[in-house]
Amino acid sequence: MTKTASSPKLRLNELLRRRMLDLPGLTNAEIARALGLPRPNVVAMILRGRMKLPLTRLPALARVLEVDPVWLLRVTLDEYTPALWQVIEVVVGADALLSARERALIEFVRTHAGGADPDLLSAPTFREQLALHASGAMVSSKTG
């Protein structure tokens, strides 16, 4: 799913900071070890936005942060090289790049819509609930 121009982008360093707060005891040293990085200060530089995460370390970071790797890839590429993410969406297909939570949401809607194609985005209560959920709860699970 491509973000609209008005939606704020989640930056990798902010995601990393949030997950470290959500996962008590997760330290720069533990993250560095899990990613195979030589020193914890590399993680500190990523946290400060002074260094980009090497993309080859992304699957390991998804595991240690307990987030969906497809979602983490989207967040990371949307920040680092948004044009590349757009090309990947076109070539691979946006549906193939859904996180587990996004697939579950689609399945839930399909199951409960009774065969209809509900216009969820124009329903005010749905938009309000989605906005409340997106304000903080979207980052807190392995299924991302």
C-alpha positions in Angstrom: 0.0 0.0 0.0 1.4 3.3 -1.0 1.1 6.2 1.4 -0.6 9.4 0.3 1.3 12.6 0.2 -0.5 13.8 3.4 0.2 10.8 5.5 3.2 11.1 7.8 6.0 8.6 7.1 7.4 6.4 9.8 11.1 6.6 9.8 13.3 3.6 10.6 15.0 5.3 13.6 11.7 6.2 15.1 10.4 2.6 14.6 13.5 1.3 16.2 13.2 3.7 19.2 9.5 2.7 19.7 10.2 -1.0 19.5 13.1 -0.7 22.0 10.6 0.9 24.4 8.0 -1.8 23.7 10.5 -4.7 24.2 12.0 -4.2 27.7 15.6 -5.1 27.9 16.3 -4.7 24.2 19.6 -2.9 24.0 21.9 -1.5 21.3 24.3 -4.3 22.0 21.6 -7.0 21.6 20.4 -5.5 18.4 24.0 -5.2 17.1 24.7 -8.8 18.0 21.5 -10.0 16.3 22.3 -8.1 13.1 26.0 -9.2 13.1 27.2 -5.6 13.4 30.7 -5.1 14.8 29.7 -2.6 17.6 26.6 -1.3 19.4 27.5 2.3 18.4 26.4 1.4 14.8 22.9 0.9 16.2 23.2 4.2 18.1 24.1 5.9 14.8 21.0 4.3 13.1 18.8 5.5 16.0 20.1 9.1 15.6 19.5 8.9 11.8 23.2 9.3 11.1 23.6 6.0 9.4 21.3 3.9 7.3 20.6 0.3 8.1 22.4 -2.0 5.6 19.5 -3.6 3.8 21.0 -7.1 4.0 20.4 -6.8 7.8 16.7 -6.1 7.4 15.4 -9.7 7.9 17.4 -10.0 11.2 16.1 -6.6 12.4 12.5 -7.7 11.7 13.1 -10.8 13.9 14.7 -8.9 16.7 12.1 -6.1 16.7 9.3 -8.7 16.3 7.7 -7.0 13.3 6.6 -8.2 9.9 9.6 -8.2 7.5 7.5 -7.0 4.5 6.2 -4.1 6.6 9.7 -3.2 7.7 11.0 -3.4 4.2 8.3 -1.0 3.1 9.1 1.4 6.0 12.8 1.3 5.2 12.7 1.6 1.4 10.0 4.3 1.6 12.5 6.3 3.7 15.7 5.4 1.9 14.7 5.1 -1.7 10.9 5.7 -2.2 11.2 5.4 -6.0 12.7 1.9 -5.6 9.7 0.9 -3.4 7.3 2.2 -6.0 9.0 0.2 -8.7 8.9 -2.9 -6.6 5.2 -2.4 -6.0 4.6 -2.1 -9.7 6.8 -5.1 -10.8 5.9 -7.5 -8.0 2.4 -6.2 -7.4 1.2 -4.3 -4.3 -1.0 -7.2 -3.1 2.1 -9.5 -2.9 3.7 -7.0 -0.6 1.1 -6.9 2.1 2.1 -7.5 5.7 0.5 -10.3 7.6 -1.8 -7.8 9.5 -2.8 -6.2 6.2 -3.7 -9.7 4.8 -5.7 -10.5 8.0 -7.6 -7.2 7.7 -8.6 -7.9 4.1 -9.6 -11.5 5.0 -11.7 -10.1 7.9 -13.5 -7.6 5.7 -14.1 -10.3 3.0 -15.5 -12.7 5.6 -17.8 -10.2 7.3 -19.0 -8.3 4.1 -21.2 -11.2 3.0 -19.9 -11.0 -0.6 -20.4 -7.3 -0.8 -17.7 -4.8 -1.7 -18.1 -2.3 1.2 -17.0 1.2 0.8 -15.0 1.3 4.1 -13.1 4.4 3.4 -16.1 6.6 3.2 -17.7 5.2 6.4 -16.8 7.8 9.0 -16.8 5.4 12.0 -14.4 3.0 10.2 -12.0 5.9 9.3 -12.1 7.1 12.9 -11.4 3.7 14.3 -8.6 3.1 11.8 -7.1 6.5 12.7 -7.2 5.7 16.4 -5.6 2.3 15.8 -2.9 3.7 13.5 -1.9 6.3 16.0 0.1 3.8 18.1 -0.9 0.2 18.0 0.3 -0.7 14.5 3.9 -1.2 15.6 3.5 -3.6 18.5 3.4 -7.1 17.1 5.4 -9.6 15.3 2.7 -9.9 12.6 3.3 -6.3 11.7 
